[in-house]
Amino acid sequence: MEKELIQALVTIVSFFNRTDRDQAFIKDAGVDLEATSFQLFVTIGRIQPTNISDLANLLGKNHSSISRQIDKLEKKQLVETRSASDARVRSICLSESGEKLKKILDATRIQNINNALSDWTTEDKDLLLKSLDHLADTLNKFEN
């Protein structure tokens, strides 16, 4: 059973990490966002305020790559950065335009999941949510 569980988790993570799916999602949402910046933008929206080091660790990218992508998002006025008490650390959060874009992406994500699970019963969805919440809680305890 453990092998099957791990395989299912890897399949789910792989589904969400595929850049071709990101490109299709961006197209579905009808927004102007580069696929290379998509995961970074979404991550900032979920954990803001944040910083480059935390983003690099979460996304498995190097510091300079994240910094360059942040600069691009800032030029597009999708994020704002502020110097923290330590001048070497930039606090990053979505701008007003970024928040609007996040709402569009969130609505598109909800529509896509509703379409994907359209033949699931309410009970099936409730069970999935309960199991995913339980898994998230367990992993969060394991991490700390």
Residue, then its C-alpha position, 0 to 999 in steps of 0.5 A: m500500500e505504501k508504494e501505491l500511496i507514494q505513486a499517487l502523491v508523485t502523480i499529483v505533484s507531477f501534475f501540478n508541476r508541469t509547465d505545459r499545464d501552467q501554460a494551458f492554465i494561463k491561457d484558460a485564465g486569459v491573463d498576461l503572465e509568463a509560464t516561467s513566472f507562474q509558479l513563483f507568482v502563485t507561491i507569493g500569493r499563497i505565502q505573502p509576505t515572503n522573501i527570496s530565500d524562502l521562495a528559492n527553498l520552496l521552489g527548488k531554484n537558486h537565489s539569483s534566478i528567483s531574484r531575476q524573476i521577482d524583478k520581472l514581476e515587479k516591472k510588470q507591477l504584479v509584486e511589490t518589494r520592500s527592504a526589511s530591517d535587514a537591508r539584504v532581505r526584501s519583503i515581497c508581496l503582491s501589488e494591487s494589480g497582482e491581487k487582481l490577477k490572483k483573483i482571476l487565477d483563483a476563479t479559473r482554478i475553481q472552475n477547472i477543479n469543478n470541471a475535473l470533478s463534475d462526475w464526483t458526488t458531494e460525498d466523494k469531494d468531502l472525503l477527498l477534502k477531509s483526507l487532504d486536510h488530514l495529510a496536510d496537517t500530518l505533513n506540517k507536524f512532520e516538517n516542524 
